[in-house]
């Protein structure tokens, strides 16, 4: 916002003549009167961002380094200490066009809310010779030769996004389009049209482009399984924003951590209007308490439609259970299935959640936890073991309401796929009038597996 004297200092008159010429209608508008002073503001954020990009480019071409250094220092104010320690070289020069744009890009990626995204897109677009001709000599002389522009493109494709939100990474793809590089866009289009998508290896920048395209698709994806894509861990994390436009999201990172930045994206998907997610599978993904708190903020949203939440083997803590309990109590109308198994939780942490299962005020139909399987494993196997015999356990001993109706699917879920495929022909679970029957083979294998996993 500006006062009239601010505009006059820049040589802009607020007289009737300037109003009629369009200066105060197309670029600025009168907002209100405060303390008997008229306030002006830009008619749209894009106008402000474009002018900021023009001025920054002008400072670069005219070697006004102090102005640029001050800008870079201010834009880094909200940067985490972790990024400062592991991020770009602070001594990087700003002399060449490619170094200048790379430094600005790196700083924009650090923004927690993306407030520099539009600015940095304009800045890359201004590097093209065609746009220089449109603005006359306003930008000054610059090194925008084809070799320099190719360096700019290579820097964007190879940009380090460690400790950066996957949503910010998508802006790298937009900047490529601003410098008229269509290669990544075309490669992803070909990938989407191919039949064997699992064989095609995707780079990190291609994953950012794919995430954007999936987000913007008019058709909502039925399932997004990030493990089906042939890419690196960085590429998988860059795909996470696509969960906004799917009904079932499977993010199994095999022990890798889902940071607060990624959890914030998933939480945003749960809170979006409309929210399409009905199933979220984060099994085998390490979740720390701050990340779980963000996810629970999404569960509390009135827009959330999640029915199935799988947190199998996520290293959950007691505090994480408290966050889940609070979220479900504040929004009890949607979640039906909750899986907390393989988290080494104490009974005191899980029991309150199981209490919700028994309440008529909640929609929970099943709650899986390590406590359920421990109850099953209390049944001793007969000796000697007869492969054709069956071990009988009374229904009062084995039946627990939180176990889902299908016992075989319950066991298949608990077992790693490699175990289940190996032993599936030997398993026998049947129901009779005397109770639930478990084969000795099943009992022996499960005893071994559970002891190995410290159940």
Secondary structure, DSSP 8 states (H G I E B T S, - for coil): -EEHHHHHHTT---SHHHHHHTIIIIIEEEEEEETTEEEEEESSHHHHHHHHHHHHHHHHHTT-HHHHHHHHHHHTTT--HHHHHHSS-TT---SSHHHHHHHHHHHHHT-SS-TTHHHHHHHHHTTSHHHHHHTTTSS------HHHHHHHHHHHHT---TTS-HHHHHHHHHHHHHTT--HHHHHHHHHHH-S-GGGSB--HHHHHHHHHHHHH-SS-EEEEEGGGSBS-HHHHHHTGGGGGGEEEEE---TT-B--HHHHHHHHHHHHSSS----EEE-TT-B--HHHHHHHHHHHHSTT----EEE-TT----HHHHHHHHHHHHH-TTS--EEE--SS---HHHHHHHHHHHH-TTS---EEE-HHHHHHHHTS---SS--TT-EEEE-HHHH--TTS-S-HHHHHHHHS-HHHHHHHGGG--EEEETTEEEEEHHHHHHHHHHHHHTT-
